[in-house]
């Protein structure tokens, strides 16, 4: 991550938010029109080991396309990718904060663009990882609000239902004190159930069978909570069949292995 480390230490959060002309990642920048650039960035991002290259490509063109909505939300998404790729807490916080700021700009400029709401929600989730309980709840509320808007504009996007399933599952497990604080902040207690989480994870599978190892993991967890062991075993077995590509896949596989072992007892 050498190039990116040099880059993030050369620009403060404030400078980044103002879109300075950064020191280019590449000494020679190929001039691309917007459509070609976005397609190239999207194609690179499909491969886990090319996500950093996709991020660098967008950064190299951000002065030229700084006002283009389709560019802004992809750059926000790329900062989210860098958050996921980084293993350093300060780097992760840096990427999350810049991405969230870009996401805010995107939803302000294009309030009916589902991708803007999706990645703003995701980046709020990332930023919340570095906050105390009160701010975590605040960001959780914002996450849900923009996730629902994203689903309204992108009703066939499976990733959105996966995220909503994760939200519902987390809320179903909240402690009394967490619910009490949320009620104090927003006037109502957030409610959800494992059944509601399950329906969202099943929706993912309906829209995109074999969407991810993590989706199968959470299907298994829901069925365990609902005491439907056969279904839990089924989705653990399906999870094992998917390859481990990302860190999330590897983490999910470890948890699947633990669940499978416990179900065999």
VOMAR-425399 format. One line per field, with one value per residue (C-alpha): y, x, z; residue in three letters. Coordinates in nm, 4 decimals. Layout:
<rs>
py	c(Y,...)
px	c(X,...)
pz	c(Z,...)
residuo	c(ALA,...)
</rs>
This chain:
<rs>
py	c(0.0000,0.2249,0.4693,0.5161,0.5702,0.8498,0.9979,1.0030,1.1614,1.4353,1.5598,1.6457,1.5598,1.9246,1.9516,1.6304,1.7552,2.0619,1.8500,1.9866,1.8997,1.6020,1.4707,1.2184,0.8510,0.8025,1.0379,0.9847,1.0116,0.8809,1.1295,0.9486,1.0737,1.0253,0.7188,0.5345,0.6273,0.5052,0.1781,0.1194,0.1950,-0.0371,-0.3172,-0.2876,-0.2937,-0.6308,-0.7918,-0.7690,-0.7192,-0.4315,-0.2230,-0.0073,0.0543,0.1588,0.4013,0.5469,0.5874,0.7869,1.0002,1.0837,1.2277,1.3919,1.7486,1.7015,1.5292,1.6756,1.7958,1.4766,1.2797,0.9433,1.0169,1.1472,0.8440,0.6083,0.7978,0.7723,0.3975,0.3729,0.5309,0.2653,0.0013,0.1458,0.1342,-0.2368,-0.3029,-0.1169,-0.2929,0.0246,0.1908,0.5479,0.4817,0.3226,0.6230,0.8588,0.6763,0.6469,1.0165,1.1359,0.8882,0.9991,1.3642,1.2720,1.0749,1.3762,1.5855,1.3210,1.2864,1.6646,1.7035,1.3977,1.3098,1.0599,0.8620,0.5293,0.4681,0.7952,0.6892,0.3365,0.4415,0.7250,0.4695,0.2285,0.4995,0.6156,0.2579,0.2643,0.5995,0.4702,0.2069,0.4821,0.6473,0.6109,0.4549,0.7719,0.8534,0.4870,0.4998,0.8315,0.6888,0.3741,0.5877,0.7674,0.4347,0.2983,0.6202,0.6239,0.2479,0.2713,0.5541,0.3501,0.0538,0.2880,0.3885,0.0538,-0.2130,-0.4938,-0.4412,-0.7470,-0.5763,-0.3385,-0.6243,-0.7824,-0.4552,-0.4245,-0.7824,-0.7013,-0.3919,-0.5856,-0.8645,-0.6158,-0.4251,-0.7509,-0.8096,-0.4600,-0.4407,-0.2563,0.0352,0.0714,0.0771,0.3269,0.5612,0.5364,0.6240,0.9277,1.0453,0.9816,0.9574,0.5915,0.2581,0.0906,-0.2446,-0.5402,-0.9175,-1.2102,-1.3007,-0.9620,-1.0047,-1.3507,-1.2159,-0.9666,-1.2301,-1.4570,-1.1658,-1.1424,-1.5098,-1.4660,-1.1740,-1.3211,-1.6887,-1.7393,-1.3649,-1.4015,-1.6265,-1.3684,-1.3790,-1.7580,-1.7139,-1.4814,-1.7044,-1.9852,-1.7605,-1.6586,-2.0203,-2.1150,-1.8385,-1.9685,-2.3251,-2.4529,-2.6579,-2.8302,-2.4957,-2.3669,-2.6691,-2.6214,-2.2646,-2.3478,-2.6114,-2.3614,-2.1085,-2.3594,-2.4044,-2.0357,-1.9325,-1.7163,-1.4033,-1.1104,-1.0645,-1.0648,-1.4058,-1.5426,-1.4056,-1.5470,-1.8882,-1.9012,-1.8304,-2.0840,-2.3467,-2.2728,-2.2911,-2.6158,-2.7724,-2.6677,-2.7994,-3.1429,-3.1850)
px	c(0.0000,0.3035,0.1585,-0.1603,0.0258,0.2255,-0.0928,-0.2924,-0.0130,0.0239,-0.3337,-0.5369,-0.9063,-0.9959,-0.7752,-0.9194,-1.2751,-1.1889,-1.0625,-0.7089,-0.4959,-0.3196,0.0183,-0.0764,-0.0444,0.0913,0.3370,0.1601,-0.2171,-0.4085,-0.6784,-1.0116,-1.3618,-1.6050,-1.7891,-1.4665,-1.3163,-1.6189,-1.6331,-1.2623,-1.2926,-1.5940,-1.4150,-1.1022,-1.3121,-1.4637,-1.1294,-1.0329,-0.6632,-0.7412,-0.9566,-0.6599,-0.5844,-0.9476,-0.9150,-0.5925,-0.7479,-1.0383,-0.8068,-0.5986,-0.9101,-1.0942,-1.0029,-1.1416,-1.4673,-1.5195,-1.8722,-1.9994,-2.2383,-2.1533,-1.7897,-1.8448,-2.0351,-1.7807,-1.4980,-1.6874,-1.7264,-1.3533,-1.2695,-1.4933,-1.2917,-0.9703,-1.1227,-1.1854,-0.8389,-0.6505,-0.5449,-0.4351,-0.6953,-0.5859,-0.5873,-0.9317,-1.0675,-0.9141,-1.0651,-1.4050,-1.4264,-1.3277,-1.5647,-1.8522,-1.7877,-1.7989,-2.1175,-2.2786,-2.1936,-2.3372,-2.6742,-2.7085,-2.6450,-2.8452,-3.1131,-3.2849,-2.9706,-2.9820,-2.6073,-2.5365,-2.7599,-2.6145,-2.2530,-2.3302,-2.5059,-2.2109,-1.9594,-2.1698,-2.1433,-1.7652,-1.7310,-1.9473,-1.6829,-1.4670,-1.7425,-1.8829,-2.2221,-2.4277,-2.2683,-2.2851,-2.6618,-2.6805,-2.4951,-2.7050,-3.0176,-2.8609,-2.7502,-3.1069,-3.2580,-3.0343,-3.0463,-3.4255,-3.3908,-3.1421,-3.3834,-3.6583,-3.4442,-3.2643,-3.5223,-3.3381,-2.9943,-2.9165,-2.6397,-2.9000,-3.1062,-2.7920,-2.7149,-3.0733,-3.0615,-2.7454,-2.9127,-3.2229,-3.0131,-2.8034,-3.1091,-3.2750,-2.9736,-2.9511,-2.9258,-3.1806,-2.9403,-2.8715,-3.2444,-3.3025,-3.0349,-3.1762,-3.5209,-3.3758,-3.2034,-3.4808,-3.7984,-3.8595,-3.6968,-3.5531,-3.7210,-3.6559,-3.6610,-3.4540,-3.7491,-3.7249,-3.3500,-3.4085,-3.6526,-3.3917,-3.1184,-3.3609,-3.4395,-3.0677,-3.0612,-3.3737,-3.2217,-2.8713,-2.8276,-2.4857,-2.4447,-2.1836,-2.0415,-2.1485,-2.5109,-2.5148,-2.3499,-2.6249,-2.8954,-2.7465,-2.7316,-3.0950,-3.2070,-3.0071,-3.1845,-3.5171,-3.4170,-3.4346,-3.1158,-3.1635,-3.1841,-2.8838,-2.6787,-2.7977,-2.6699,-2.3428,-2.2854,-2.3673,-2.1274,-1.8414,-1.8925,-1.8193,-1.4539,-1.2696,-1.1723,-1.2000,-1.1076,-1.4831,-1.5082,-1.2245,-1.3770,-1.7171,-1.5637,-1.4061,-1.7442,-1.9176,-1.6643,-1.7366,-2.1124,-2.0822,-1.8783,-2.1297,-2.4228,-2.2610,-2.2442)
pz	c(0.0000,-0.0450,-0.2960,-0.0991,0.2254,0.0655,-0.0673,0.2544,0.4527,0.1932,0.2246,0.5317,0.5544,0.4928,0.1885,0.0532,0.0937,-0.1130,-0.4039,-0.4325,-0.7306,-0.5683,-0.6552,-0.9211,-0.8445,-1.1946,-1.3603,-1.6916,-1.6712,-1.9683,-2.0705,-2.0530,-2.1130,-1.8253,-1.9571,-2.0391,-1.7009,-1.5051,-1.7000,-1.6447,-1.2713,-1.2395,-1.4260,-1.2114,-0.8951,-0.9880,-0.9022,-0.5348,-0.6107,-0.8513,-0.6140,-0.5164,-0.8841,-0.9362,-0.6427,-0.7838,-1.1289,-0.9862,-0.7708,-1.0770,-1.2483,-0.9620,-1.0546,-1.4048,-1.3003,-0.9533,-1.0357,-1.1996,-0.9760,-1.1322,-1.0560,-0.7008,-0.5711,-0.7257,-0.5568,-0.2262,-0.2891,-0.3652,-0.0296,0.1233,-0.0618,0.0774,0.4258,0.3731,0.2304,0.5034,0.8222,1.0033,1.2290,1.1522,0.7784,0.8028,0.9922,0.7359,0.4386,0.6082,0.6928,0.3475,0.1842,0.4079,0.3162,-0.0530,0.0111,0.1764,-0.1275,-0.3574,-0.1800,-0.1587,-0.5304,-0.6427,-0.3846,-0.6182,-0.7068,-0.5226,-0.5532,-0.3702,-0.0801,-0.0776,-0.0426,0.1963,0.4192,0.3970,0.4820,0.7776,0.8998,0.8617,1.0426,1.3285,1.4065,1.5576,1.7628,2.1128,2.1791,2.1283,1.7922,1.6878,1.7408,1.5555,1.2574,1.2763,1.2386,0.9405,0.7903,0.8010,0.6626,0.3557,0.3086,0.2803,0.0264,-0.1739,-0.1810,-0.3019,-0.6022,-0.6581,-0.5663,-0.7503,-0.5928,-0.3743,-0.1749,-0.0281,0.1132,0.2564,0.4354,0.5564,0.6822,0.8755,1.0212,1.1252,1.2770,1.4759,1.6018,1.7081,1.9357,2.0908,2.4671,2.6792,2.7388,2.3653,2.2893,2.5697,2.4355,2.0829,2.2169,2.3949,2.0759,1.8258,2.0294,1.9528,2.0193,1.7061,1.6587,1.4364,1.4567,1.3407,1.1151,0.9433,0.9008,0.7533,0.4938,0.3730,0.3472,0.1574,-0.0762,-0.1547,-0.2484,-0.4607,-0.6555,-0.6795,-0.5844,-0.4270,-0.3711,-0.0968,0.1699,0.4303,0.3198,0.3627,0.7045,0.8221,0.6809,0.8916,1.2000,1.1579,1.1266,1.4372,1.6309,1.4981,1.5959,1.2374,1.2421,0.9051,0.7252,0.9180,0.8071,0.4487,0.4291,0.6047,0.3365,0.0608,0.2158,0.2030,-0.1731,-0.2446,-0.2875,-0.0335,-0.2266,0.0138,0.3788,0.4506,0.2818,0.4949,0.8158,0.7188,0.6456,0.9929,1.1496,0.9243,1.0345,1.4023,1.3450,1.1472,1.4264,1.6918,1.4850,1.4601,1.8374)
residuo	c(UNK,UNK,UNK,UNK,UNK,UNK,UNK,UNK,UNK,UNK,UNK,UNK,UNK,UNK,UNK,UNK,UNK,UNK,UNK,UNK,UNK,UNK,UNK,UNK,UNK,UNK,UNK,UNK,UNK,UNK,UNK,UNK,UNK,UNK,UNK,UNK,UNK,UNK,UNK,UNK,UNK,UNK,UNK,UNK,UNK,UNK,UNK,UNK,UNK,UNK,UNK,UNK,UNK,UNK,UNK,UNK,UNK,UNK,UNK,UNK,UNK,UNK,UNK,UNK,UNK,UNK,UNK,UNK,UNK,UNK,UNK,UNK,UNK,UNK,UNK,UNK,UNK,UNK,UNK,UNK,UNK,UNK,UNK,UNK,UNK,UNK,UNK,UNK,UNK,UNK,UNK,UNK,UNK,UNK,UNK,UNK,UNK,UNK,UNK,UNK,UNK,UNK,UNK,UNK,UNK,UNK,UNK,UNK,UNK,UNK,UNK,UNK,UNK,UNK,UNK,UNK,UNK,UNK,UNK,UNK,UNK,UNK,UNK,UNK,UNK,UNK,UNK,UNK,UNK,UNK,UNK,UNK,UNK,UNK,UNK,UNK,UNK,UNK,UNK,UNK,UNK,UNK,UNK,UNK,UNK,UNK,UNK,UNK,UNK,UNK,UNK,UNK,UNK,UNK,UNK,UNK,UNK,UNK,UNK,UNK,UNK,UNK,UNK,UNK,UNK,UNK,UNK,UNK,UNK,UNK,UNK,UNK,UNK,UNK,UNK,UNK,UNK,UNK,UNK,UNK,UNK,UNK,UNK,UNK,UNK,UNK,UNK,UNK,UNK,UNK,UNK,UNK,UNK,UNK,UNK,UNK,UNK,UNK,UNK,UNK,UNK,UNK,UNK,UNK,UNK,UNK,UNK,UNK,UNK,UNK,UNK,UNK,UNK,UNK,UNK,UNK,UNK,UNK,UNK,UNK,UNK,UNK,UNK,UNK,UNK,UNK,UNK,UNK,UNK,UNK,UNK,UNK,UNK,UNK,UNK,UNK,UNK,UNK,UNK,UNK,UNK,UNK,UNK,UNK,UNK,UNK,UNK,UNK,UNK,UNK,UNK,UNK,UNK,UNK,UNK,UNK,UNK,UNK,UNK,UNK,UNK,UNK,UNK,UNK,UNK)
</rs>
